[in-house]
Amino acid sequence: MARDEDYDQGFNEKRFVYCPAKNYDELFVSKGTGVEIPLKGEGCGFPAVRDAVEDYGRFDEQGINSYNVAMSSTESEASNRRVFDGSQ
């Protein structure tokens, strides 16, 4: 699985981490937008590729979880015009 950098200058150093399975009962708050997402229930383990320095937030860009489901995504609100003008 490949993933390119789509945030800011596009050359942030990365680090590979493993997040073990756990029961979630926490609130994720985006550093970029302030969006709040409640995380509840049993989560699976997954590897992730993160920015080495998380000053702008945590971006787990790719991974294959313990159920063998692959995902490649980031929180990239800047590319959506509706974010800037408030339209739906």
CORWO-V762012 format. One line per field, one symbol per residue. burial: 1 if it has 16 or more other ideal C-beta (glycine too) atoms within 10 Angstrom, else 0. Layout:
burial: ???
This chain:
burial: 0000001000010000000000000000000000000000000001011110000000111110100000000000000000000000
